[in-house]
Amino acid sequence: METEQRVYASVVLKAPSGRSVLDVAATADQIDGLRPDSAAVAKAVTYFEQVGFRIEQPGITLSISGPKTQFESVFGMHLTAYEQDGQTYYRIDKPATIPAPVQSVVQGIVLAEPTQYFN
């Protein structure tokens, strides 16, 4: 049974051009050029499953989840928890290092953040 709260994140995948949604705004006319190929998605899914993450949703980004300690170990980062609207979220205090086996297909990682509503 898992005792640590799950952390959710998006792993930003690279398109065959090497670009990603972290490089440029993803507009409708640019989205196809930012889409990773199936081999990149498969490589990332396989790696993150092997190191113990749960794959939530593959796409332009790869949604993963796992315990805080898993993220800190795999990405060499430090996470600090904070509460907002009754939910626990995490911020990165030490930048992530992309693991060597997936550096060719992963641009970065973005943690889930609270939803902001504007009136």
Secondary structure by P-SEA (a helix, b strand, c coil): cccccbbbbbbbbbcccccccccccccccccccccccaaaaaaaaaaaaaacccccccccbbbbbbcaaaaaaaacbbbbbbbcccbbbbbbcbbbbcccccccccccccccccccccc
